[in-house]
């Protein structure tokens, strides 16, 4: 029993959205029974002013509903009694189970209606719940908990208004005995008491999805639909009938129903969903703590700081709790001093050990999830042969093997890609407001060859956890007229199914070049049109997590419509001296270097080198010690053959010396820059970047792009 002076919740400070209609319906009914109880007799046949009100809301509103009830009690100055309904009519849930044996004296406390179970000279056949031991105090044990509540409220209501809050009433209405028992007892409540029940609305979409998944699981691929058994259909129908029956029972128990409606405004709805999601996490955490405490009590253990164990992302099953406590107990026995079992010291499980058990369970489950994800691509249901052929070319993120750490420079480009691609996936709640926070649909990486454009695309897919679809003309073209467009459509439909996904088009100028080329075939033009329609057309979903990432050395050859669909255009230029040093440090991170190797000297020596050129330089330098070993082995074998001695054993990798600065100097004489900074193509790239790239000056007006 909570006194209104100890309730802090109020309607004025309610953090949740509450419509005026719901508030008015709740308060008008409560006013009659809490403020004007002498007029109670006039409300018996008025459902809108019934003494019994049901508050119904979507999943996650349990805390919200309790807040409203407490605020209502505060408003009317009524005392509040909160009862969990599942503990009242749960069979053996509300009393200790009794075990009887032959010869025990028992007393029948059930219904007076025997229902024809009596036989001559055989006494009475009845369920064990209708019996209690015939010993002193049987009257108290046979009394139902709700009878005690009715008696208690009948006494307390004489001292002022009182609200009874029954939580989770829908859990007991599916059982006929529980329903009829509660119905008979609710009729005996005195005036001045107000009864509020809580209900969580079933998710019909989820139920339909579960039913359809049960159907579909019976005939995967081309298996006949007739394999579906009648038992499965009956199980689905029975479940629907039980839910419908429980809803009818609730309506009869609580004639007055107040439904919590979600707000219509987008900003209010976003805030509403955010608060409900937070409350769901709190409810899951509390449920897990309760289940862990119950398990510990059952096995005779205690934990002093159980609230420190927070598992809010899911409801733990009994199997999970068993594993957590098993890991925790083993960890504590290994790492802590064990008290003597004969002593009076109580063995207590520490919260640190329980945290260790939770961490062990999460590591095991994360490993199983990652292995299931590796198989998930094979389980994707493809609609046609085009998607099936393209699915074989999809690369999961864990198989790409390239991250941003493998790219030594391009910090500004990497930061931009993280903001455009990774942030919307990691923090989607920041992009729900307004129309401007939509995910980017296309990014163009352009620049001279060998500067790391393809590596950046792979790193984006890896870091974002997205599936990587590498598209080329050979994968979407066909000798049959019209199949090219179907392949293009299949690319986007498949990418949508395996989202988040990255569609990477390397050398995009060859596939999506300008359409005014007079020598272009009509089939190629249709493929381009189909690509752009599926990329950003009428049927494109705005918040679909599919990104088109394109790379090219010739952005000025792209079609204008393609450039428009690539709103972010990042130039990946040749690295300067500081960036060349970073690239060299990444390339040589796992190599054995001599003390005289100075990366600063090599970086200054390689002016105009791209990242690919620097790697070729390092590979050439690494071959020089191997050539020395081969030359040494050749001389040793020649000497052994001349002296008629046994041939010496071959050298291993441990005999290869460290790389010296002279190796890089020698490699520099052989490997030169593959791109000239003064070439025509390089100048055109700089001009195009000034006009259309991110951070361009936009000053120049003439460009070969328009010629």
C-alpha positions in Angstrom: 0.0 0.0 0.0 1.4 3.3 -1.1 0.3 6.6 0.4 -0.4 9.5 -2.0 2.1 11.6 -0.2 4.9 9.2 -1.1 4.0 9.3 -4.8 6.2 11.6 -7.0 4.5 11.0 -10.3 2.0 13.5 -11.6 0.2 14.5 -14.8 1.9 17.9 -14.9 5.4 16.3 -15.1 4.5 13.3 -17.2 7.4 12.6 -19.6 5.2 10.4 -21.9 2.7 11.6 -24.5 -0.9 11.3 -23.2 -3.8 12.3 -25.5 -6.5 14.5 -24.0 -9.1 11.9 -24.9 -7.4 9.1 -22.9 -6.7 11.4 -20.0 -10.3 12.6 -19.9 -11.7 9.1 -20.1 -9.5 7.9 -17.3 -10.1 10.8 -14.9 -13.9 11.1 -15.5 -14.4 7.5 -14.5 -12.1 7.7 -11.5 -13.7 10.9 -10.3 -17.1 9.2 -9.8 -15.7 6.3 -7.7 -13.0 8.1 -5.8 -14.7 11.5 -5.1 -18.5 10.6 -5.3 -18.7 7.0 -4.0 -22.3 7.6 -2.8 -23.4 7.6 -6.5 -21.7 4.2 -7.1 -25.1 2.5 -7.5 -25.9 4.5 -10.6 -22.7 3.4 -12.5 -23.3 -0.3 -12.4 -24.9 -0.4 -15.9 -22.8 2.4 -17.4 -19.7 0.8 -19.0 -18.0 4.2 -19.5 -18.2 4.8 -15.8 -17.5 1.3 -14.7 -15.6 0.7 -11.4 -13.2 -1.5 -13.4 -11.0 0.2 -16.1 -8.6 -1.5 -18.5 -5.6 0.5 -19.6 -4.4 -1.0 -22.9 -1.2 0.0 -24.7 1.4 -1.4 -27.2 4.5 -3.4 -26.1 6.8 -1.4 -23.9 4.1 0.7 -22.2 4.2 -1.3 -18.9 6.2 1.4 -17.1 4.1 4.1 -18.8 0.9 2.5 -17.6 2.1 2.2 -14.0 3.2 5.9 -14.2 -0.3 6.9 -15.2 -1.9 4.9 -12.4 0.5 6.4 -9.8 -0.2 9.9 -11.2 -4.0 9.2 -11.0 -3.6 8.2 -7.3 -1.6 11.3 -6.6 -4.2 13.5 -8.3 -7.2 12.2 -6.3 -5.2 11.7 -3.1 -6.0 7.9 -3.1 -3.9 5.2 -1.7 -2.5 2.7 -4.2 -2.2 -1.1 -4.0 -0.4 -2.8 -6.9 -0.8 -6.6 -7.4 0.6 -8.9 -10.0 -2.4 -10.7 -11.5 -0.4 -13.8 -12.5 0.3 -14.6 -8.8 -3.5 -14.7 -8.0 -4.8 -17.4 -10.3 -1.7 -19.3 -11.3 -2.7 -22.7 -9.9 0.2 -23.6 -7.6 1.7 -20.2 -8.1 -0.3 -18.6 -5.2 0.2 -21.4 -2.7 2.8 -24.0 -1.8 2.1 -27.2 -3.6 0.9 -29.9 -1.2 2.0 -33.5 -1.5 -0.4 -36.1 -0.2 -0.1 -39.8 0.4 -2.5 -42.6 1.3 -3.9 -42.2 4.8 -3.5 -38.4 5.1 -6.6 -36.6 6.5 -7.7 -33.9 4.0 -10.6 -31.4 3.7 -12.4 -30.6 0.5 -12.5 -26.9 -0.2 -13.6 -27.0 -3.8 -17.0 -26.3 -5.5 -20.1 -28.0 -4.1 -20.9 -29.2 -7.6 -19.5 -32.7 -8.0 -20.2 -32.7 -11.7 -21.1 -36.4 -11.6 -17.7 -37.6 -10.4 -19.1 -39.4 -7.4 -19.4 -43.2 -7.5 -21.0 -45.5 -5.1 -18.7 -46.4 -2.2 -15.8 -44.6 -3.8 -16.1 -41.1 -2.3 -15.2 -38.1 -4.5 -12.9 -37.7 -7.5 -11.4 -34.2 -7.5 -8.3 -32.3 -8.4 -5.6 -31.9 -5.8 -6.1 -28.1 -5.8 -9.5 -28.7 -4.2 -7.9 -30.3 -1.1 -6.0 -29.0 1.9 -4.6 -30.8 5.0 -7.2 -31.3 7.7 -5.2 -29.6 10.5 -5.4 -26.5 12.6 -5.3 -23.3 10.5 -6.8 -24.9 7.4 -9.3 -22.0 7.0 -6.4 -19.6 6.4 -4.6 -21.9 4.0 -7.8 -22.6 2.0 -8.5 -18.9 1.6 -7.7 -17.5 -1.9 -5.3 -14.5 -2.0 -7.9 -12.4 -3.8 -10.3 -13.0 -0.9 -7.7 -11.6 1.4 -7.4 -8.6 -0.9 -11.1 -8.0 -1.0 -11.3 -8.1 2.8 -8.3 -5.8 3.2 -9.8 -3.2 0.7 -13.2 -3.4 2.4 -11.6 -2.4 5.6 -9.2 0.2 4.2 -11.8 1.9 2.0 -13.5 3.2 5.1 -10.5 5.4 5.7 -10.4 7.0 2.2 -10.4 6.2 -1.5 -8.2 3.4 -2.8 -7.0 2.3 -6.2 -6.2 -1.4 -6.9 -3.8 -1.8 -9.9 -3.8 -5.3 -11.4 -0.8 -5.8 -13.6 -0.7 -8.2 -16.6 -4.4 -9.1 -16.4 -4.3 -10.7 -19.9 -2.1 -13.5 -18.6 -5.0 -15.0 -16.5 -7.9 -14.5 -18.9 -7.0 -17.3 -21.2 -7.8 -19.9 -18.5 -11.5 -20.4 -17.8 -11.1 -21.2 -14.2 -9.0 -18.2 -13.5 -11.4 -16.0 -15.5 -14.5 -17.1 -13.6 -12.7 -16.9 -10.3 -11.6 -13.4 -10.9 -15.0 -12.3 -12.3 -16.9 -13.6 -9.2 -14.5 -11.8 -6.8 -14.4 -8.5 -8.7 -18.2 -8.1 -8.1 -17.7 -7.8 -4.3 -15.6 -4.7 -4.3 -17.1 -1.9 -2.2 -17.8 1.7 -3.2 -14.8 4.0 -2.9 -12.4 1.5 -4.5 -11.3 1.9 -8.1 -9.9 -1.1 -10.0 -7.4 -0.6 -12.9 -6.1 -3.5 -15.0 -3.2 -3.3 -17.4 -3.0 -5.0 -20.8 -0.3 -5.1 -23.5 -1.7 -5.2 -26.9 -0.6 -8.2 -29.0 1.5 -7.4 -32.1 -0.7 -8.7 -34.9 2.0 -8.1 -37.5 4.4 -10.3 -35.4 1.8 -13.0 -35.0 1.1 -13.0 -38.8 4.8 -13.2 -39.5 5.2 -16.2 -37.1 2.2 -17.9 -38.8 3.5 -17.3 -42.2 7.0 -18.4 -41.3 5.5 -21.6 -40.0 3.8 -22.1 -43.3 6.8 -21.3 -45.4 9.1 -23.5 -43.3 7.1 -26.4 -44.5 7.8 -26.1 -48.2 11.2 -24.5 -48.9 12.2 -23.9 -52.5 10.2 -26.1 -54.8 8.7 -28.5 -52.2 5.0 -29.1 -52.5 2.7 -27.0 -50.3 0.7 -30.2 -49.5 3.5 -31.2 -47.1 2.0 -28.8 -44.6 0.4 -30.9 -41.9 -3.1 -30.4 -40.5 -1.7 -30.4 -37.0 0.2 -27.2 -37.8 -2.9 -25.5 -39.2 -4.8 -26.6 -36.1 -2.1 -25.2 -33.8 -2.2 -21.8 -35.5 -6.0 -21.7 -35.3 -6.0 -22.8 -31.7 -3.6 -20.0 -30.8 -5.7 -17.4 -32.5 -8.8 -18.7 -30.8 -7.1 -18.6 -27.4 -6.1 -15.0 -28.0 -9.6 -14.0 -29.1 -11.1 -15.7 -26.0 -8.7 -13.9 -23.7 -9.7 -10.6 -25.2 -13.4 -11.3 -24.8 -12.8 -12.2 -21.1 -10.9 -9.0 -20.6 -13.8 -7.0 -22.1 -16.2 -8.6 -19.7 -14.0 -8.1 -16.7 -13.2 -4.5 -17.5 -16.1 -2.9 -19.4 -14.4 0.5 -19.5 -11.3 0.5 -21.7 -8.8 3.3 -22.1 -6.3 2.9 -25.0 -3.0 4.7 -25.0 -2.6 6.1 -28.5 0.7 7.0 -30.2 1.2 10.6 -31.2 0.7 11.6 -34.8 3.5 14.2 -35.0 6.7 12.7 -36.4 8.9 14.4 -33.7 6.6 13.3 -30.9 6.4 9.8 -32.3 10.1 9.5 -32.5 10.5 10.6 -28.9 7.7 8.2 -27.9 9.4 5.2 -29.6 12.7 6.2 -28.0 11.2 6.2 -24.5 9.3 2.9 -25.0 12.5 1.3 -26.3 14.3 2.5 -23.2 11.5 1.2 -21.0 11.7 -2.2 -22.7 15.4 -2.4 -21.9 14.6 -1.6 -18.3 11.9 -4.3 -18.2 14.2 -6.9 -19.7 16.9 -6.1 -17.2 14.5 -6.4 -14.3 13.1 -9.6 -15.6 16.6 -11.1 -16.0 17.5 -10.0 -12.4 14.4 -11.7 -11.1 15.0 -14.9 -13.0 18.7 -15.0 -11.8 17.6 -14.4 -8.2 15.0 -17.2 -8.4 17.6 -19.6 -9.8 20.1 -18.7 -7.1 17.5 -19.2 -4.4 16.6 -22.6 -5.8 20.2 -23.8 -5.6 20.9 -22.2 -2.2 23.1 -19.3 -3.3 23.0 -15.6 -2.8 24.4 -12.5 -4.5 24.7 -9.3 -2.6 24.8 -6.9 -5.6 22.6 -8.6 -8.2 21.3 -5.3 -9.6 24.8 -4.6 -11.0 24.2 -7.3 -13.6 22.6 -5.6 -16.5 21.4 -7.6 -19.5 19.0 -5.4 -21.3 19.1 -6.5 -24.9 17.2 -9.7 -24.5 15.3 -11.9 -22.0 17.5 -14.7 -20.8 16.3 -18.2 -21.1 16.6 -20.8 -18.3 19.4 -22.4 -20.3 21.3 -19.1 -20.5 20.9 -18.5 -16.8 22.1 -22.0 -16.0 25.3 -21.3 -18.1 25.8 -17.8 -16.5 25.7 -19.1 -13.0 27.7 -22.2 -13.9 30.5 -20.0 -15.4 30.2 -17.6 -12.4 30.5 -20.3 -9.8 33.5 -22.0 -11.5 35.2 -18.6 -11.8 34.7 -17.7 -8.1 35.9 -21.2 -6.9 39.1 -20.8 -9.0 39.9 -17.2 -8.1 38.7 -16.6 -4.6 39.2 -18.2 -1.2 36.6 -20.9 -0.5 35.1 -20.8 3.0 35.0 -24.1 5.0 31.7 -25.8 4.4 31.5 -26.8 8.1 31.9 -23.1 9.2 28.9 -20.8 9.6 30.2 -18.4 6.9 27.6 -18.1 4.1 29.0 -18.7 0.6 28.0 -15.7 -1.5 28.4 -15.4 -5.2 30.0 -12.1 -6.1 28.7 -9.7 -8.8 32.1 -9.8 -10.5 31.8 -13.6 -10.9 28.3 -13.1 -12.4 29.6 -10.5 -14.8 32.3 -13.0 -15.8 29.5 -15.5 -16.5 27.6 -13.0 -18.6 30.7 -12.2 -20.6 31.4 -15.8 -21.2 27.8 -16.4 -22.4 28.0 -13.4 -24.7 31.3 -14.5 -26.2 29.9 -18.0 -26.9 26.7 -16.5 -28.5 28.6 -14.0 -30.5 30.8 -16.8 -31.9 27.7 -18.8 -32.9 26.1 -15.7 -34.4 29.1 -14.9 -36.6 29.2 -18.5 -37.8 25.5 -18.3 -38.6 26.0 -15.1 -40.5 28.6 -16.8 -42.7 25.9 -19.3 -43.8 23.2 -16.7 -44.0 23.9 -15.7 -47.6 23.3 -19.2 -48.8 19.9 -19.1 -47.2 18.7 -16.0 -49.0 15.6 -16.7 -51.0 16.3 -15.6 -54.6 13.4 -14.7 -56.8 14.9 -15.6 -60.2 18.0 -17.0 -61.9 19.5 -13.5 -62.2 19.6 -13.0 -58.4 20.9 -16.5 -57.9 23.8 -16.0 -60.3 24.7 -12.6 -58.7 24.5 -14.1 -55.2 27.5 -16.2 -55.9 29.6 -12.9 -56.3 28.5 -11.4 -53.0 31.3 -11.0 -50.5 30.4 -11.0 -46.8 32.2 -8.3 -44.8 34.2 -10.8 -42.8 35.8 -12.2 -46.0 36.9 -8.8 -47.4 39.9 -8.5 -45.1 40.6 -4.8 -45.6 40.0 -2.1 -42.9 40.8 1.6 -42.7 43.9 0.7 -40.7 45.3 -1.0 -43.8 45.2 2.4 -45.6 48.1 4.5 -44.5 46.9 8.0 -45.6 43.8 9.7 -46.9 42.6 10.7 -43.4 40.1 13.3 -44.7 38.6 10.9 -47.2 38.3 8.2 -44.5 36.6 10.6 -42.1 34.1 11.6 -44.7 33.3 8.0 -45.6 32.9 7.1 -41.9 30.4 10.0 -41.5 28.4 9.2 -44.7 28.4 5.4 -44.5 29.2 4.1 -41.0 27.5 6.7 -38.8 24.0 6.1 -40.1 24.4 2.4 -39.5 25.8 2.7 -36.0 23.6 5.6 -34.8 20.4 5.5 -36.8 18.5 7.4 -34.1 20.4 10.6 -35.1 19.0 10.4 -38.6 15.3 9.9 -37.9 14.3 13.6 -37.7 13.3 15.6 -40.7 13.8 15.0 -44.4 17.4 16.0 -44.7 18.9 13.2 -42.7 18.5 10.5 -45.3 21.3 8.0 -45.9 23.6 8.9 -48.8 22.8 6.8 -51.9 26.0 7.3 -53.9 29.6 8.2 -53.4 32.2 8.7 -56.2 35.9 8.1 -55.6 38.0 9.5 -58.4 41.6 10.2 -58.9 44.7 8.9 -60.7 45.4 5.1 -60.8 46.9 3.4 -57.8 45.8 5.8 -55.1 43.7 3.3 -53.1 40.2 3.8 -54.4 39.3 0.1 -54.4 40.9 -0.4 -51.0 38.7 2.4 -49.6 35.6 0.7 -51.0 36.6 -2.6 -49.4 37.3 -0.9 -46.1 33.9 0.8 -46.2 32.1 -2.5 -46.6 34.2 -4.1 -43.8 33.9 -1.3 -41.3 30.2 -0.9 -41.9 29.5 -4.6 -41.7 27.9 -4.5 -45.2 27.8 -7.1 -47.9 30.0 -6.2 -50.8 28.7 -6.7 -54.4 31.3 -6.0 -57.0 29.6 -5.2 -60.3 31.3 -5.4 -63.7 30.1 -5.6 -67.3 30.8 -9.3 -67.4 28.5 -10.0 -64.4 25.5 -8.2 -65.8 25.8 -8.4 -69.6 24.2 -11.2 -71.7 24.1 -12.1 -75.3 20.3 -12.3 -75.1 18.5 -9.1 -75.7 16.7 -7.8 -72.6 18.6 -9.9 -70.1 21.1 -7.2 -69.3 18.3 -5.0 -67.9 17.0 -8.0 -65.8 20.5 -8.5 -64.4 20.7 -4.8 -63.4 17.3 -5.0 -61.7 18.4 -8.1 -59.9 21.5 -6.3 -58.6 19.4 -3.8 -56.6 16.7 -6.3 -55.5 19.4 -8.6 -54.2 21.2 -5.7 -52.5 17.9 -4.8 -50.8 17.5 -8.3 -49.4 21.0 -8.6 -48.0 21.1 -5.0 -46.7 23.2 -3.3 -45.5 25.1 -3.7 -48.7 27.6 -1.8 -50.9 27.3 -2.0 -54.7 30.8 -1.3 -55.9 31.3 -0.3 -59.6 35.0 -0.1 -60.4 35.9 1.9 -63.6 32.3 3.3 -63.6 33.0 5.4 -66.7 33.1 2.2 -68.8 29.6 1.2 -67.6 27.8 4.5 -67.0 29.5 6.8 -69.5 27.8 9.6 -71.4 24.8 8.4 -73.4 25.3 10.8 -76.3 28.1 8.6 -77.7 26.9 7.9 -81.3 28.6 4.5 -81.5 26.9 3.2 -78.4 24.7 0.1 -78.8 21.0 0.4 -77.9 21.2 -2.5 -75.4 23.9 -0.6 -73.5 21.8 2.5 -73.3 18.9 0.5 -71.9 21.1 -1.0 -69.2 22.2 2.4 -68.1 18.7 3.6 -68.0 17.6 0.6 -65.9 20.6 1.1 -63.6 19.6 4.7 -62.9 15.9 3.9 -62.5 16.6 1.2 -59.9 19.2 3.3 -58.2 17.1 6.4 -57.6 13.7 6.2 -59.1 10.0 6.2 -58.2 10.1 2.8 -56.4 13.4 3.5 -54.5 13.0 3.3 -50.8 14.5 6.4 -49.2 15.8 4.8 -46.0 17.1 1.6 -47.6 20.6 0.8 -46.6 22.0 0.2 -50.0 25.0 2.3 -51.1 26.4 2.6 -54.6 30.1 3.2 -54.4 31.8 4.1 -57.7 35.5 4.5 -58.6 37.0 5.9 -61.8 40.1 7.6 -63.3 38.0 9.5 -65.7 35.0 11.2 -64.0 34.6 13.7 -66.8 33.4 10.8 -69.0 30.4 10.1 -66.8 26.8 10.8 -67.8 25.3 13.8 -66.1 22.5 11.8 -64.6 25.1 9.5 -63.0 27.0 12.4 -61.5 23.7 13.7 -60.1 23.1 10.4 -58.3 26.6 10.6 -56.8 26.1 13.6 -54.5 29.4 13.1 -52.7 32.5 13.1 -55.0 35.8 12.6 -53.2 39.1 13.0 -55.0 41.7 10.5 -54.0 44.8 12.4 -55.0 48.5 11.4 -55.1 49.9 11.4 -51.6 52.3 14.1 -50.4 55.5 13.4 -48.4 53.8 13.0 -45.0 51.1 10.7 -46.5 53.8 8.7 -48.3 55.5 8.1 -45.0 52.2 6.9 -43.5 51.7 4.5 -46.5 55.2 3.2 -46.1 54.8 2.6 -42.4 51.7 0.5 -43.1 53.3 -1.5 -46.0 56.5 -2.2 -43.9 54.7 -2.7 -40.6 55.4 -6.5 -40.5 58.8 -6.4 -42.3 62.2 -6.7 -40.7 64.0 -3.4 -41.2 67.6 -2.5 -40.5 68.5 0.4 -38.3 69.6 2.6 -41.2 66.1 2.6 -42.8 64.6 6.1 -42.5 61.0 6.2 -43.9 61.3 10.0 -44.1 64.1 9.8 -46.5 62.3 7.2 -48.7 59.1 9.4 -48.6 61.0 12.5 -49.8 62.7 10.4 -52.5 59.5 9.1 -54.0 57.9 12.4 -55.2 54.8 11.7 -57.4 54.5 8.0 -56.4 51.0 6.6 -55.7 50.2 4.1 -53.0 50.5 1.3 -55.6 53.9 2.6 -56.7 55.1 2.6 -53.2 54.1 -1.0 -52.7 55.8 -2.0 -55.9 58.9 -0.2 -54.6 58.9 -2.1 -51.3 58.3 -5.4 -53.0 61.2 -4.8 -55.3 63.4 -3.8 -52.4 62.4 -7.0 -50.5 63.5 -9.2 -53.4 67.1 -8.0 -53.2 68.0 -9.9 -50.0 66.5 -13.0 -51.5 68.5 -12.6 -54.7 71.6 -12.4 -52.5 70.8 -15.6 -50.7 70.2 -17.4 -54.1 73.5 -16.1 -55.4 75.2 -17.2 -52.2 73.7 -20.7 -52.5 74.8 -20.9 -56.1 78.4 -20.1 -55.1 78.4 -22.6 -52.2 77.1 -25.4 -54.4 79.7 -24.7 -57.0 82.4 -24.8 -54.4 81.1 -28.0 -52.9 80.9 -29.7 -56.3 84.5 -28.6 -57.1 85.7 -30.1 -53.8 83.6 -33.2 -54.2 81.8 -32.4 -50.9 78.1 -32.8 -50.0 75.9 -30.1 -51.2 75.1 -27.6 -48.4 71.4 -27.4 -47.3 69.2 -24.7 -48.7 68.7 -21.5 -46.6 65.3 -20.8 -44.9 63.4 -17.6 -44.3 65.3 -17.1 -41.1 68.5 -16.5 -43.1 67.0 -13.6 -45.0 68.7 -10.4 -43.8 66.8 -7.3 -42.8 65.9 -4.6 -45.4 68.5 -1.8 -45.6 68.2 1.7 -47.0 70.4 0.6 -49.9 67.7 -1.9 -51.0 65.2 0.9 -51.3 67.7 3.1 -53.2 68.4 0.3 -55.6 64.6 -0.4 -56.0 64.1 3.3 -56.6 66.3 3.1 -59.7 64.0 0.3 -61.1 60.5 1.5 -60.0 59.3 4.9 -61.1 56.0 6.7 -60.7 53.3 5.4 -62.9 51.4 8.7 -63.1 52.9 12.0 -64.1 51.5 15.0 -62.1 51.8 17.1 -65.3 49.9 14.8 -67.6 46.8 15.9 -69.4 44.6 13.3 -67.5 45.9 14.7 -64.2 45.1 18.3 -65.1 41.6 17.3 -66.2 41.1 15.5 -62.9 42.1 18.6 -61.0 39.8 20.8 -63.1 36.8 18.4 -62.6 37.4 18.3 -58.9 37.4 22.1 -58.8 34.0 22.1 -60.5 32.2 19.1 -59.0 34.3 17.5 -56.3 34.0 18.0 -52.5 35.9 21.2 -51.6 36.4 22.4 -55.2 36.8 26.1 -55.9 33.9 26.1 -58.5 35.7 29.0 -60.3 36.4 27.5 -63.7 33.6 27.3 -66.2 35.1 25.5 -69.2 35.8 21.8 -69.2 36.0 18.9 -71.6 33.1 17.3 -69.7 30.7 19.5 -71.7 32.5 19.2 -75.1 
